[in-house]
Amino acid sequence: MSWTLYRWTWRLEAPLFVGALPAGSLNRCRLYVPSRALWGALTAELARRRENGFPNYPYEGTILRENTRFTYLFPAEWDGKRWQAWLPRYELRSGLVWRREDRQDDERDLSDRQMRLRLVDARPGTAIDPDSDSAEEGSLRETECVLPLWRNNGSPVAFAGYVFFLKNDLAELRDITVLFLGGDTRYGLGRLQRLEMTPASQVFGAGVSLNQDAPVVRSGLLLAHARPADHVSGIVGSQELLAGWDRTREVPFQSPSESPLWTPGSRIREDGQVNDWELCEDGTWRLGGSGA
C-alpha cells in the first residue's frame, strides 16, 4: 500500500466543545480534536451531501475509515507566515506543558493552565422545569469551550493536523471546506473553515513511512492516544480510559478501552529516542516495528 500525506488547517469560527471528563458541574473541554471526533464530523458531512435519500452514515464512515487516517488536530496561531501548532508535552518537573512546533527550547513553554487561560471560556446552562418554567433544581452547569480568538493577542484560533489518503481519488473529502465538529453543533458551536491543505512529508516534524498497510510516524512524542506496550519503557505522561457512542450497534454505548491509553503529550523519557507508531483506524497509535 502507498499513502499520500497532507497537512490541513481549519480556522475556528464558533466556540468548540470536545468533551473530557467533567469536574463536578463543569463540563471540561479538550484543547485538541481527537481523530474519532474528526472522522465522525466528516462522515456526517459526506453522508448528507448524497442525493439518494436518507444519509447512509455507516457506509460513508466505513469508506472513510478504510481509505484515510487522521492525526489529532491541535490549536494553532498565525505567526505572520504560517500557522504554527501548539503541541502538548509532559516534562518531568513541570507536568503537562504546551510548546509551539517552531520552538525547540522550553523557555517559552506554556503550562496547561496558561494555555487554557488563553483559549478556553465557560458557558453557563441549565435545564428548564416545564411545570414551573424555571431552572430545574440541581441542573445548573457550565460548559468549557475553545474560543475563536486567542485571548492574549486577539488573533484567530485555528486547528492544524494531517490526513493520510490511501487512494488519491477522494474528491468529495477534498471538497469539504466547512465542518461542524464536537458537541452542541445544532446550537451553532464547532464551526470550522478549512484554510489550507498542502502536501507534506512529515507530521509535526516527525518522520513518516507511507509504504505500509498503515501509515507509521517515527516519534518520541505521542500526539494521539496510544496503546501501552510492555516492551516500551521509560514513558513520561498520563493515561486515561476512553469510551464513546456508536449508534450503529445494538448497544450504542461503546465500552471503555480494555486498558488505559497514554494521552497526547506523553513521551519517551530519553530525549532523542524514537519509536515507530502505526496509525490505527480509530485514530489511536500502536507500537509497530522497533525503537531506535
Secondary structure, DSSP 4 states (H G I P E B T S, - for coil): ---EEEEEEEEE-S-B--B---BTTEE-B-SSB-HHHHHHHHHHHHHHH--SSS--HHHHHHHHHHHEEEPPBEEEEE-SSSEEEEEEEEETTTEEEEEETT--SSTT-EEHHHHHHHHEEEEEE-PEETTTTEEPTT--EEEEEE-SB-TTT-PBPEEEEEEEESSTT-HHHHT--EEE-SS-GGGT--EEEEEEEEE-SEETTEEEE-SSSS-EEEESB--S-B---TT---EES-EE---EE-TTSSS-EEPPPSS-EEPTT-EESSTT--EEEEE-TTS-EEE-S---
